[in-house]
């Protein structure tokens, strides 16, 4: 990419961002759009435009509000997990700003003024364009100027250590403050028990669990809820809920027809066959009423069968004290690791119920198989990504598709394609992966949604690093240099050394595209806005349908975090080689902080709360990115034949020691609740029956289930796959 294409890419991305921001300012003031731009505030019963942001014409008022919002505001509106995500963003931004303050004024002049490389390395094709002259690749081999780059590697590393330590300590405080809250939270009185052995002869599963825990905790044990196979009852319940929604929709259509047509109205009809397209035509209201009555009878019968006959080897156990539950969750309860496995219970909305009965050995085997599949995916996905990155360059496209030459040779089209084509192809390619990785993580037997999302996020990060950072850098270079390598196989190292600074331009554009266009679309919410208004006009007839059309979901940390980690990995690895990338990385995280702060306070609604358990995962990957940066620098200094390259060796060792110390000091509190935190007083005595019932799945919580039967057998409930 030449310098003109790079500037065009940057300018058009910026203009798009400004246009999208102005669209947001205009659209968010319209009363009919408030459900799209302020759903979090609406769901909490607050005024959408409190503070005047929705009524002002100032397009920057949302920035002022985002900057003035406190961490407490974020926690109040979106929870601790979201606040921890902002700690991550601000920490990374701090690393880049403090690094850039030193690196940019020192390294850029050193690279730009090395006249030896300017004269010796320019070819007829212009190996070094204007941006390349600002990179480490422009420094002569064995030059004393390389000392500055080596010291810079130490500066970046120590800045990262300092800020990551502060962040870990701060997140630990946030988690403690949340868990010490005087509010009653059901999960703090509950533990999850797995790998329950077969019950003794003459004893039910519930009697076995009750007697086991009563003996150990005679004063604080409340009751148990044994997990059952609830697949069939949940299917009936889902059908019943579906019929209720369809009946409400049909009644709304009928009521509307009375206002717009005949006074007696026109009753809606539907076909009973496949997708309502085939079969007999019937009166919708009568048909759905009949289906509801049938489903209620089936549900009641299946509830009794499920509660009495489908017990499994897992249970939720409830205590009357937070301290007792916290102590039980971190204590071994049996001599053998494969029986009576105990852990903190997640929130009820988080539980992946079908995974709870999976035994110890099944979980271990599943985990190994998933790791093998992920490793193979990473390995073989690199092939198509490498091809995409290589083929989507304009020069290669013209070779493969010669008939497009007349079109792409037009200056305007050529400039735009060079600026955007490879980056857009890469972003689309990566968008296909997260759901697959989340599916694999759940197949490991992980018990909670937040844990599964953390696991999927980790897989996505390593996939991104190997396939995007390494795949694009190595794959694209080797594809372009195959003929040179065939002539001289020993030239691979030199070719890669030359390509590393040159690839910085690709990643500069990649990062700019993500923060200007990506965050512009995030702020403007054009896609959700269009979908909402289409549904509102053509599909939604009831209040519940309208609410479902605008309910925004959560911030999506499972995909946001690895995407952000990829960006910081790329920026760190190029921070010394091509320091010009640092301002772009800083802009990415600064704009992201502002835009997502606005979205967290006004738009997104968290789907779960894990009290910051994502942070150790983020911290580990940040250290991994730091180690990759240090190893990259060691290799590049070696290619530059710098005599003092071994001085880089202590850095990755220091990073591993730093990670080890952080893990030993902080991580245990993220695994289990500290007793000094759990012992804080509550503002009221907990209603243990409400705590217990908060874990009962909707399909077993019907009003007609006999209370005595539920007390005797229910403690044996679960959810099926549909609740995952």
C-alpha positions as CSV (number, residue, x, y, z in Angstrom):
1,X,0.0,0.0,0.0
2,X,1.4,3.4,-0.9
3,X,1.3,6.5,1.3
4,X,-1.6,8.0,-0.6
5,X,-3.8,4.9,-0.2
6,X,-3.0,4.8,3.5
7,X,-4.0,8.5,4.0
8,X,-7.2,7.8,1.9
9,X,-8.1,4.9,4.1
10,X,-7.5,7.0,7.3
11,X,-9.4,10.0,6.0
12,X,-12.4,8.0,4.8
13,X,-12.6,6.0,8.0
14,X,-12.5,9.3,10.0
15,X,-15.2,10.9,7.8
16,X,-17.4,7.8,8.2
17,X,-17.0,8.0,12.0
18,X,-18.0,11.7,12.0
19,X,-21.0,11.0,9.8
20,X,-22.1,8.1,12.0
21,X,-21.7,10.2,15.1
22,X,-23.8,13.0,13.7
23,X,-26.4,10.4,12.7
24,X,-26.4,9.2,16.3
25,X,-26.9,12.7,17.6
26,X,-29.9,13.3,15.3
27,X,-31.5,9.9,15.6
28,X,-31.1,9.5,19.4
29,X,-33.2,12.7,19.9
30,X,-36.2,11.3,18.2
31,X,-38.8,10.0,20.7
32,X,-39.6,7.0,18.6
33,X,-36.0,5.8,18.8
34,X,-35.6,6.0,22.5
35,X,-36.0,2.2,22.9
36,X,-32.9,1.7,20.7
37,X,-30.6,4.3,22.2
38,X,-31.7,4.2,25.9
39,X,-33.0,0.7,26.6
40,X,-31.0,0.1,29.8
41,X,-32.4,3.3,31.3
42,X,-36.0,2.5,30.2
43,X,-35.8,-1.0,31.7
44,X,-34.7,0.5,35.0
45,X,-37.6,3.0,35.0
46,X,-35.3,6.0,34.4
47,X,-35.9,9.0,32.2
48,X,-34.1,8.2,28.9
49,X,-32.9,11.8,28.5
50,X,-31.9,12.5,32.1
51,X,-29.2,15.2,32.0
52,X,-30.3,16.6,28.7
53,X,-28.2,14.4,26.4
54,X,-31.2,13.5,24.2
55,X,-32.5,17.0,23.8
56,X,-29.3,18.9,23.0
57,X,-28.1,19.5,19.5
58,X,-24.5,19.3,20.6
59,X,-23.0,16.2,18.9
60,X,-20.4,15.9,21.6
61,X,-22.7,15.9,24.6
62,X,-22.5,12.1,24.9
63,X,-18.7,12.4,25.2
64,X,-19.1,14.8,28.2
65,X,-21.5,12.4,29.8
66,X,-19.2,9.4,29.2
67,X,-16.2,11.2,30.7
68,X,-18.2,12.4,33.7
69,X,-19.6,9.0,34.6
70,X,-18.0,7.2,37.5
71,X,-17.1,3.6,38.0
72,X,-20.0,3.4,40.5
73,X,-22.4,4.6,37.7
74,X,-21.2,1.7,35.5
75,X,-21.6,-0.9,38.2
76,X,-25.1,0.4,39.1
77,X,-26.2,0.3,35.4
78,X,-24.3,-2.7,34.0
79,X,-22.6,-4.6,36.8
80,X,-19.1,-5.4,38.0
81,X,-18.1,-7.4,34.9
82,X,-18.6,-4.3,32.7
83,X,-16.7,-2.1,35.1
84,X,-13.8,-4.7,35.0
85,X,-13.9,-4.4,31.2
86,X,-13.3,-0.7,31.5
87,X,-10.4,-1.3,33.8
88,X,-8.9,-3.4,31.0
89,X,-9.5,-0.6,28.4
90,X,-8.0,2.1,30.6
91,X,-5.0,0.0,31.6
92,X,-4.2,-0.8,28.0
93,X,-4.7,2.8,27.1
94,X,-2.3,3.8,29.9
95,X,0.3,1.4,28.6
96,X,0.2,2.8,25.1
97,X,0.2,6.5,26.2
98,X,3.1,6.1,28.6
99,X,5.0,4.0,26.0
100,X,4.2,6.5,23.2
101,X,5.3,9.5,25.2
102,X,8.9,8.1,25.2
103,X,9.0,6.0,22.0
104,X,7.6,8.4,19.5
105,X,9.9,11.4,20.0
106,X,13.0,9.2,20.4
107,X,12.6,6.3,17.9
108,X,10.9,8.0,15.0
109,X,13.7,10.6,14.4
110,X,16.4,7.8,14.8
111,X,14.7,5.7,12.1
112,X,13.9,8.6,9.7
113,X,17.5,10.0,9.7
114,X,19.4,6.8,9.1
115,X,20.7,7.8,5.6
116,X,22.7,4.5,5.1
117,X,19.5,2.4,4.7
118,X,17.8,5.0,2.6
119,X,20.5,4.7,-0.1
120,X,21.1,1.0,0.1
121,X,17.6,-0.5,0.4
122,X,15.4,1.4,-2.1
123,X,14.6,-0.7,-5.1
124,X,12.8,0.2,-8.3
125,X,9.6,-1.0,-6.7
126,X,10.1,1.3,-3.7
127,X,10.7,-1.2,-1.0
128,X,10.6,1.6,1.6
129,X,7.7,4.0,1.2
130,X,7.2,7.1,3.4
131,X,5.9,5.1,6.3
132,X,8.6,2.4,6.2
133,X,11.2,5.2,6.7
134,X,9.8,5.7,10.2
135,X,10.3,2.0,11.2
136,X,13.1,0.0,12.7
137,X,13.6,-1.6,9.3
138,X,15.2,1.6,8.2
139,X,18.0,1.2,10.7
140,X,21.3,-0.2,9.5
141,X,22.4,-3.6,10.7
142,X,24.7,-3.5,13.8
143,X,24.0,0.2,14.2
144,X,24.5,1.9,17.6
145,X,21.1,3.4,17.1
146,X,19.6,0.0,17.9
147,X,20.5,0.6,21.6
148,X,17.6,3.1,21.8
149,X,15.2,0.4,20.5
150,X,16.5,-2.1,23.0
151,X,16.0,0.3,25.9
152,X,12.5,1.1,24.5
153,X,11.6,-2.6,24.8
154,X,12.5,-2.5,28.5
155,X,10.5,0.7,29.0
156,X,7.3,-0.8,27.4
157,X,7.7,-3.9,29.5
158,X,8.1,-2.1,32.8
159,X,5.2,0.3,32.1
160,X,3.1,-2.8,31.4
161,X,4.1,-4.6,34.7
162,X,3.3,-1.5,36.8
163,X,-0.1,-0.8,35.3
164,X,-1.1,-4.5,35.2
165,X,-0.3,-4.9,38.9
166,X,-2.3,-1.8,39.8
167,X,-5.2,-3.0,37.7
168,X,-5.2,-6.5,39.3
169,X,-5.3,-4.9,42.7
170,X,-8.1,-2.6,41.7
171,X,-10.2,-5.3,40.2
172,X,-9.7,-7.4,43.4
173,X,-11.1,-4.5,45.4
174,X,-14.1,-4.2,43.1
175,X,-14.9,-7.9,43.4
176,X,-14.5,-7.7,47.2
177,X,-16.8,-4.7,47.4
178,X,-19.5,-6.4,45.4
179,X,-19.3,-9.6,47.4
180,X,-19.4,-7.7,50.7
181,X,-22.7,-6.0,49.7
182,X,-25.4,-6.3,52.3
183,X,-27.9,-7.2,49.6
184,X,-29.1,-10.9,49.6
185,X,-27.8,-12.7,46.5
186,X,-29.0,-16.3,46.2
187,X,-25.7,-17.6,44.7
188,X,-23.9,-16.6,47.8
189,X,-25.9,-19.1,49.9
190,X,-25.6,-21.9,47.4
191,X,-23.0,-24.4,46.3
192,X,-22.9,-26.7,43.3
193,X,-22.2,-30.4,44.0
194,X,-21.2,-32.8,41.1
195,X,-20.0,-36.4,40.9
196,X,-22.4,-37.6,43.6
197,X,-21.9,-41.4,44.0
198,X,-24.8,-43.9,43.7
199,X,-27.1,-43.7,46.7
200,X,-27.0,-46.5,49.3
201,X,-29.7,-49.2,49.0
202,X,-33.1,-48.0,50.2
203,X,-32.2,-44.3,50.0
204,X,-33.3,-41.7,47.4
205,X,-30.9,-39.3,45.9
206,X,-32.3,-36.4,47.9
207,X,-32.1,-38.4,51.2
208,X,-28.5,-39.2,50.3
209,X,-27.5,-35.5,49.7
210,X,-29.4,-34.3,52.7
211,X,-27.9,-36.8,55.1
212,X,-24.4,-36.2,53.8
213,X,-24.4,-32.4,54.2
214,X,-26.5,-32.4,57.4
215,X,-23.8,-34.5,59.0
216,X,-21.1,-32.0,58.0
217,X,-23.0,-28.7,58.5
218,X,-25.7,-29.5,61.1
219,X,-26.3,-25.8,62.0
220,X,-26.2,-24.1,58.6
221,X,-27.5,-26.6,56.1
222,X,-30.9,-25.6,54.6
223,X,-31.9,-28.1,51.9
224,X,-30.9,-29.5,48.5
225,X,-32.1,-29.4,44.9
226,X,-31.1,-32.5,43.0
227,X,-30.6,-32.0,39.3
228,X,-32.8,-34.0,37.0
229,X,-33.1,-34.6,33.3
230,X,-35.6,-32.0,32.4
231,X,-35.4,-32.1,28.6
232,X,-38.9,-33.3,27.9
233,X,-40.7,-31.1,30.4
234,X,-38.9,-28.1,29.1
235,X,-39.9,-28.9,25.5
236,X,-43.6,-28.9,26.6
237,X,-43.1,-25.7,28.6
238,X,-41.5,-23.9,25.6
239,X,-44.4,-25.0,23.4
240,X,-46.9,-23.7,25.9
241,X,-45.1,-20.3,26.1
242,X,-45.0,-20.2,22.4
243,X,-48.7,-20.8,22.1
244,X,-49.4,-18.1,24.7
245,X,-47.5,-15.6,22.7
246,X,-49.2,-16.6,19.5
247,X,-52.6,-16.3,21.2
248,X,-51.8,-12.8,22.5
249,X,-50.6,-11.8,19.0
250,X,-53.8,-13.2,17.4
251,X,-56.0,-11.4,19.9
252,X,-54.2,-8.1,19.2
253,X,-54.7,-8.6,15.5
254,X,-58.4,-9.2,16.1
255,X,-58.7,-6.2,18.3
256,X,-57.0,-4.0,15.7
257,X,-59.3,-5.3,12.9
258,X,-62.3,-4.0,14.9
259,X,-60.8,-0.5,14.7
260,X,-59.8,-0.5,11.1
261,X,-62.5,-2.6,9.4
262,X,-65.9,-4.0,10.4
263,X,-67.1,-3.3,13.9
264,X,-67.3,-7.0,14.6
265,X,-63.7,-7.4,13.3
266,X,-62.1,-10.2,11.3
267,X,-60.8,-13.2,13.2
268,X,-57.2,-14.2,12.3
269,X,-56.5,-17.6,10.8
270,X,-53.5,-19.8,10.4
271,X,-52.6,-23.1,8.8
272,X,-51.7,-26.0,11.2
273,X,-48.9,-27.5,9.1
274,X,-45.2,-26.8,8.5
275,X,-44.3,-23.2,9.5
276,X,-48.0,-22.3,9.1
277,X,-47.7,-22.7,5.3
278,X,-49.3,-26.1,4.9
279,X,-52.3,-27.9,6.4
280,X,-55.8,-27.1,7.5
281,X,-56.8,-23.4,8.0
282,X,-58.2,-22.7,11.4
283,X,-59.4,-19.9,13.7
284,X,-56.1,-18.8,15.4
285,X,-57.7,-17.8,18.7
286,X,-59.6,-21.0,19.1
287,X,-56.7,-23.1,17.9
288,X,-54.2,-21.6,20.3
289,X,-56.6,-21.8,23.2
290,X,-57.0,-25.5,22.5
291,X,-53.3,-26.0,22.2
292,X,-52.7,-24.2,25.5
293,X,-55.2,-26.4,27.4
294,X,-53.6,-29.5,25.9
295,X,-50.1,-28.3,26.8
296,X,-51.0,-27.5,30.4
297,X,-52.3,-31.0,31.0
298,X,-49.1,-32.5,29.4
299,X,-46.9,-30.2,31.4
300,X,-48.6,-31.1,34.8
301,X,-48.2,-34.8,34.0
302,X,-44.6,-34.5,32.9
303,X,-43.7,-32.4,35.9
304,X,-44.7,-35.2,38.3
305,X,-42.7,-37.7,36.3
306,X,-39.6,-35.5,36.1
307,X,-39.6,-34.6,39.8
308,X,-39.9,-38.2,40.9
309,X,-38.1,-40.3,38.4
310,X,-35.3,-38.4,36.6
311,X,-32.8,-37.7,39.3
312,X,-29.1,-37.3,38.3
313,X,-25.7,-37.2,40.1
314,X,-25.6,-33.5,40.8
315,X,-27.3,-31.1,43.1
316,X,-27.5,-27.5,44.4
317,X,-27.1,-27.3,48.1
318,X,-28.3,-24.3,50.1
319,X,-27.0,-22.8,53.4
320,X,-28.4,-20.3,55.8
321,X,-25.1,-18.5,56.0
322,X,-22.8,-16.9,53.4
323,X,-19.8,-17.9,55.3
324,X,-20.9,-21.6,55.5
325,X,-21.5,-21.6,51.7
326,X,-18.2,-20.0,50.9
327,X,-16.3,-22.4,53.3
328,X,-18.1,-25.4,51.8
329,X,-17.4,-24.3,48.2
330,X,-13.6,-24.3,48.8
331,X,-13.3,-27.4,51.0
332,X,-12.6,-31.0,49.8
333,X,-15.6,-33.2,50.9
334,X,-14.3,-36.6,49.9
335,X,-11.0,-38.5,49.8
336,X,-11.2,-39.1,46.1
337,X,-11.2,-36.4,43.5
338,X,-14.0,-38.0,41.4
339,X,-16.7,-38.0,44.1
340,X,-18.6,-35.1,45.8
341,X,-16.9,-32.3,43.8
342,X,-18.0,-29.0,45.2
343,X,-17.7,-25.4,43.9
344,X,-19.3,-22.0,44.1
345,X,-22.8,-22.0,42.5
346,X,-23.2,-19.5,39.6
347,X,-26.3,-17.4,39.4
348,X,-29.4,-19.4,38.4
349,X,-29.6,-17.6,35.0
350,X,-26.0,-18.7,34.2
351,X,-26.3,-22.5,34.9
352,X,-25.8,-24.8,31.9
353,X,-28.0,-27.4,33.4
354,X,-27.3,-30.3,31.0
355,X,-23.6,-30.1,31.9
356,X,-24.1,-30.4,35.7
357,X,-24.5,-34.2,35.8
358,X,-21.5,-35.0,33.6
359,X,-19.0,-36.9,35.7
360,X,-15.4,-36.2,36.4
361,X,-13.9,-38.5,33.9
362,X,-16.3,-37.5,31.1
363,X,-15.4,-33.8,31.7
364,X,-11.7,-34.6,31.5
365,X,-12.1,-36.5,28.3
366,X,-14.3,-33.9,26.7
367,X,-11.8,-31.2,27.7
368,X,-8.9,-33.0,26.0
369,X,-11.0,-33.6,22.8
370,X,-12.1,-30.0,22.7
371,X,-8.5,-28.8,23.0
372,X,-7.4,-31.1,20.2
373,X,-10.2,-29.8,18.0
374,X,-9.3,-26.2,18.8
375,X,-5.6,-26.9,18.1
376,X,-6.5,-28.4,14.7
377,X,-8.9,-25.5,14.0
378,X,-6.1,-23.0,14.7
379,X,-3.7,-24.9,12.6
380,X,-5.9,-25.4,9.6
381,X,-7.8,-22.1,9.7
382,X,-4.4,-20.5,9.2
383,X,-4.3,-21.8,5.6
384,X,-7.5,-20.1,4.4
385,X,-6.7,-16.9,6.4
386,X,-3.2,-16.8,5.0
387,X,-4.7,-17.3,1.5
388,X,-7.3,-14.6,2.2
389,X,-4.7,-12.1,3.3
390,X,-2.5,-12.9,0.3
391,X,-5.2,-13.2,-2.4
392,X,-7.1,-10.1,-1.3
393,X,-4.2,-7.7,-2.1
394,X,-5.0,-5.8,-5.2
395,X,-1.9,-7.0,-7.0
396,X,-2.7,-10.7,-6.5
397,X,-6.4,-10.2,-7.4
398,X,-5.3,-8.7,-10.7
399,X,-3.1,-11.8,-11.3
400,X,-5.9,-14.2,-10.4
401,X,-8.8,-12.3,-12.1
402,X,-7.2,-10.4,-15.0
403,X,-10.6,-9.3,-16.4
404,X,-11.0,-6.9,-13.4
405,X,-7.9,-4.8,-14.4
406,X,-9.8,-2.1,-16.4
407,X,-12.0,-1.5,-13.3
408,X,-9.4,-1.6,-10.6
409,X,-7.0,0.6,-12.6
410,X,-9.3,3.5,-12.1
411,X,-7.5,5.6,-9.6
412,X,-10.4,6.2,-7.2
413,X,-11.4,2.5,-7.1
414,X,-7.8,1.3,-6.8
415,X,-7.2,3.6,-3.9
416,X,-10.3,2.4,-2.0
417,X,-9.7,-1.3,-2.7
418,X,-6.0,-1.0,-1.6
419,X,-7.1,0.8,1.6
420,X,-9.9,-1.6,2.7
421,X,-10.1,-4.9,0.8
422,X,-7.8,-7.1,2.9
423,X,-8.9,-5.7,6.2
424,X,-12.6,-6.2,5.4
425,X,-12.0,-9.7,4.2
426,X,-10.1,-10.5,7.4
427,X,-12.8,-9.0,9.7
428,X,-15.6,-11.0,7.9
429,X,-13.6,-14.2,8.1
430,X,-13.1,-13.8,11.9
431,X,-16.7,-13.1,12.5
432,X,-17.6,-16.7,11.6
433,X,-15.7,-18.2,14.5
434,X,-17.0,-17.1,17.9
435,X,-20.2,-19.2,18.0
436,X,-18.3,-22.3,17.1
437,X,-15.7,-21.8,19.9
438,X,-18.5,-21.1,22.4
439,X,-20.2,-24.3,21.4
440,X,-16.9,-26.2,21.9
441,X,-16.4,-24.6,25.3
442,X,-19.9,-25.7,26.5
443,X,-19.2,-29.2,25.2
444,X,-16.3,-29.4,27.7
445,X,-18.9,-29.8,30.5
446,X,-18.4,-26.3,31.9
447,X,-21.2,-25.5,34.4
448,X,-21.9,-21.8,33.8
449,X,-22.4,-19.4,31.0
450,X,-19.8,-16.9,32.2
451,X,-17.2,-19.7,32.5
452,X,-18.0,-20.9,29.0
453,X,-17.7,-17.4,27.6
454,X,-14.3,-16.9,29.3
455,X,-13.1,-20.2,27.8
456,X,-14.4,-19.3,24.3
457,X,-12.8,-15.9,24.7
458,X,-9.4,-17.5,25.5
459,X,-9.6,-19.9,22.5
460,X,-10.6,-17.0,20.2
461,X,-7.6,-14.9,21.4
462,X,-5.0,-17.6,20.7
463,X,-6.7,-18.3,17.4
464,X,-6.6,-14.6,16.5
465,X,-2.9,-14.3,17.4
466,X,-1.8,-17.4,15.5
467,X,-4.0,-16.8,12.5
468,X,-4.2,-13.0,12.2
469,X,-1.0,-11.7,13.5
470,X,1.3,-14.6,12.5
471,X,-0.9,-15.8,9.6
472,X,-1.1,-12.4,7.9
473,X,2.5,-11.5,8.5
474,X,4.0,-14.8,7.5
475,X,1.4,-16.0,5.0
476,X,1.2,-12.8,3.0
477,X,4.9,-12.4,2.9
478,X,5.7,-16.0,1.8
479,X,2.9,-15.9,-0.8
480,X,4.5,-12.8,-2.4
481,X,8.0,-14.2,-2.2
482,X,7.6,-17.8,-3.3
483,X,9.8,-17.4,-6.4
484,X,12.6,-15.7,-4.4
485,X,12.5,-18.5,-1.8
486,X,12.6,-21.2,-4.5
487,X,15.8,-19.7,-5.8
488,X,17.3,-19.2,-2.4
489,X,15.6,-21.2,0.5
490,X,18.0,-19.5,3.0
491,X,16.5,-16.1,2.2
492,X,13.3,-16.9,4.3
493,X,14.7,-15.2,7.4
494,X,15.8,-12.1,5.5
495,X,12.5,-11.9,3.7
496,X,10.5,-12.1,6.9
497,X,12.8,-9.5,8.5
498,X,12.1,-7.1,5.6
499,X,8.3,-7.8,5.7
500,X,7.7,-7.2,9.4
501,X,8.0,-3.4,9.2
502,X,6.2,-3.3,5.9
503,X,3.2,-5.3,7.4
504,X,2.8,-2.5,9.9
505,X,0.9,-0.5,7.3
506,X,-1.7,-3.3,6.9
507,X,-2.2,-3.4,10.7
508,X,-2.4,0.4,10.9
509,X,-5.3,0.3,8.5
510,X,-6.8,-2.7,10.2
511,X,-6.8,-0.9,13.6
512,X,-8.1,2.4,12.1
513,X,-10.9,0.6,10.3
514,X,-11.9,-1.2,13.5
515,X,-12.0,2.0,15.7
516,X,-13.4,4.5,13.3
517,X,-15.9,2.4,11.3
518,X,-16.5,-0.3,14.0
519,X,-17.1,2.1,16.9
520,X,-19.0,4.5,14.6
521,X,-21.5,1.7,13.8
522,X,-21.6,0.7,17.5
523,X,-22.5,4.3,18.5
524,X,-25.0,5.0,15.8
525,X,-26.8,1.5,16.2
526,X,-28.1,1.8,12.6
527,X,-28.6,-1.9,12.2
528,X,-30.6,-2.5,15.5
529,X,-32.6,0.7,14.7
530,X,-33.6,-0.5,11.2
531,X,-34.5,-4.0,12.5
532,X,-36.5,-2.5,15.4
533,X,-38.6,-0.3,13.2
534,X,-39.2,-3.0,10.6
535,X,-40.4,-5.4,13.4
536,X,-42.4,-2.6,15.0
537,X,-44.2,-1.8,11.7
538,X,-44.8,-5.3,10.3
539,X,-44.5,-8.0,13.1
540,X,-45.1,-6.6,16.6
541,X,-48.7,-6.5,17.8
542,X,-48.3,-6.9,21.6
543,X,-46.2,-5.1,24.2
544,X,-44.2,-8.2,24.8
545,X,-43.3,-8.5,21.1
546,X,-42.3,-4.8,21.1
547,X,-40.1,-5.3,24.1
548,X,-38.4,-8.4,22.6
549,X,-37.8,-6.3,19.4
550,X,-35.8,-3.6,21.2
551,X,-34.2,-5.5,24.2
552,X,-30.5,-5.0,23.4
553,X,-28.7,-8.0,25.0
554,X,-25.4,-7.6,26.8
555,X,-22.0,-6.0,25.9
556,X,-20.8,-9.3,24.4
557,X,-17.5,-9.6,26.3
558,X,-16.8,-13.1,24.9
559,X,-16.0,-11.5,21.5
560,X,-15.1,-8.0,22.5
561,X,-12.3,-9.0,24.8
562,X,-10.4,-11.3,22.4
563,X,-10.8,-8.7,19.6
564,X,-9.3,-6.0,21.9
565,X,-6.6,-8.4,23.0
566,X,-5.7,-9.0,19.4
567,X,-5.3,-5.2,18.8
568,X,-3.1,-4.7,21.8
569,X,-1.0,-7.8,20.8
570,X,-0.5,-6.3,17.3
571,X,0.3,-2.8,18.7
572,X,2.7,-4.1,21.3
573,X,4.6,-6.3,18.8
574,X,5.0,-3.4,16.4
575,X,5.5,-0.7,19.0
576,X,9.3,-0.8,18.7
577,X,9.5,-2.0,15.1
578,X,7.1,0.7,13.8
579,X,6.3,3.1,16.6
580,X,3.9,5.0,14.4
581,X,1.3,2.3,15.3
582,X,1.1,3.4,18.9
583,X,-1.1,6.5,18.4
584,X,-3.5,4.3,16.4
585,X,-3.7,1.8,19.1
586,X,-4.2,4.5,21.7
587,X,-7.0,6.0,19.6
588,X,-8.6,2.6,19.3
589,X,-8.8,2.1,23.1
590,X,-9.7,5.8,23.8
591,X,-12.6,5.9,21.3
592,X,-13.6,2.4,22.5
593,X,-13.7,3.6,26.1
594,X,-15.9,6.6,25.2
595,X,-18.3,4.8,22.9
596,X,-18.7,1.7,25.1
597,X,-19.0,3.8,28.3
598,X,-22.0,5.4,26.7
599,X,-23.4,2.1,25.6
600,X,-22.9,0.5,29.0
601,X,-24.8,3.2,30.8
602,X,-27.6,3.6,28.3
603,X,-27.9,0.6,26.0
604,X,-26.7,-2.8,27.0
605,X,-28.2,-4.9,29.8
606,X,-25.9,-7.6,31.4
607,X,-27.1,-11.2,31.0
608,X,-25.1,-12.4,33.9
609,X,-22.8,-11.3,36.7
610,X,-19.6,-13.1,37.7
611,X,-18.1,-10.3,39.9
612,X,-15.0,-9.8,37.8
613,X,-14.0,-13.4,37.1
614,X,-13.1,-12.4,33.6
615,X,-10.1,-10.4,34.8
616,X,-7.5,-13.2,35.5
617,X,-8.3,-14.4,32.0
618,X,-7.6,-10.9,30.6
619,X,-4.5,-10.5,32.6
620,X,-3.0,-13.8,31.5
621,X,-3.6,-13.0,27.8
622,X,-2.1,-9.5,28.3
623,X,1.1,-11.1,29.7
624,X,1.1,-13.6,26.8
625,X,0.9,-10.6,24.4
626,X,3.8,-9.0,26.3
627,X,5.9,-12.2,26.0
628,X,5.1,-12.4,22.3
629,X,6.2,-8.8,21.9
630,X,9.5,-9.6,23.7
631,X,10.2,-12.7,21.7
632,X,9.5,-10.8,18.5
633,X,11.9,-8.1,19.5
634,X,14.6,-10.7,20.3
635,X,14.2,-12.3,16.9
636,X,14.2,-8.9,15.1
637,X,17.3,-7.7,16.9
638,X,19.0,-11.0,15.9
639,X,18.1,-10.4,12.3
640,X,19.6,-6.9,12.6
641,X,22.8,-8.6,13.8
642,X,22.9,-6.5,16.9
643,X,25.7,-7.7,19.2
644,X,23.7,-7.0,22.4
645,X,20.6,-8.9,21.4
646,X,21.0,-11.4,24.3
647,X,20.1,-8.4,26.6
648,X,16.4,-9.0,25.6
649,X,16.4,-12.5,27.0
650,X,15.7,-11.4,30.6
651,X,12.4,-9.7,29.5
652,X,10.3,-12.8,28.8
653,X,11.7,-14.4,31.9
654,X,10.6,-11.4,33.9
655,X,7.2,-11.5,32.3
656,X,6.7,-15.1,33.3
657,X,7.9,-14.4,36.9
658,X,5.5,-11.4,37.0
659,X,2.5,-13.6,35.9
660,X,3.4,-16.2,38.5
661,X,3.6,-13.7,41.3
662,X,0.2,-12.1,40.3
663,X,-1.4,-15.5,40.1
664,X,-0.1,-16.5,43.6
665,X,-1.1,-13.2,45.1
666,X,-4.5,-12.5,43.6
667,X,-6.0,-15.5,41.7
668,X,-7.2,-17.5,44.6
669,X,-9.8,-14.8,45.5
670,X,-11.2,-15.1,42.0
671,X,-11.6,-18.9,42.3
672,X,-13.5,-18.8,45.6
673,X,-15.0,-16.1,47.9
674,X,-12.7,-15.1,50.8
675,X,-14.3,-15.8,54.2
676,X,-13.4,-12.3,55.5
677,X,-15.5,-11.0,52.6
678,X,-18.4,-13.4,53.1
679,X,-18.7,-12.7,56.8
680,X,-20.0,-9.2,56.4
681,X,-23.4,-8.5,57.8
682,X,-26.6,-8.5,55.7
683,X,-29.1,-5.7,55.9
684,X,-31.9,-8.2,56.4
685,X,-32.3,-11.9,57.2
686,X,-32.5,-13.8,54.0
687,X,-35.7,-15.5,53.0
688,X,-34.2,-19.0,52.4
689,X,-37.3,-20.3,50.6
690,X,-37.0,-17.4,48.0
691,X,-33.3,-18.2,47.7
692,X,-34.2,-21.9,47.0
693,X,-37.0,-21.1,44.6
694,X,-34.8,-18.7,42.6
695,X,-33.0,-21.8,41.2
696,X,-36.2,-23.6,40.2
697,X,-36.5,-23.6,36.4
698,X,-39.7,-22.1,34.9
699,X,-40.9,-25.4,33.5
700,X,-41.1,-26.9,37.1
701,X,-42.4,-23.7,38.7
702,X,-46.0,-24.0,37.5
703,X,-48.7,-23.0,39.9
704,X,-50.4,-26.4,40.0
705,X,-47.4,-28.4,41.1
706,X,-48.3,-29.7,44.5
707,X,-46.2,-28.0,47.2
708,X,-45.8,-31.2,49.3
709,X,-44.7,-33.2,46.3
710,X,-42.2,-30.5,45.4
711,X,-40.8,-30.4,48.9
712,X,-40.3,-34.1,48.9
713,X,-39.1,-34.6,45.3
714,X,-38.3,-31.3,43.9
715,X,-35.2,-30.7,45.3
716,X,-34.4,-32.8,42.2
717,X,-34.9,-30.2,39.5
718,X,-32.9,-29.1,36.5
719,X,-33.1,-27.3,33.2
720,X,-32.7,-28.8,29.8
721,X,-30.6,-27.8,26.8
722,X,-33.1,-25.2,25.9
723,X,-32.1,-23.1,28.9
724,X,-28.5,-22.9,28.0
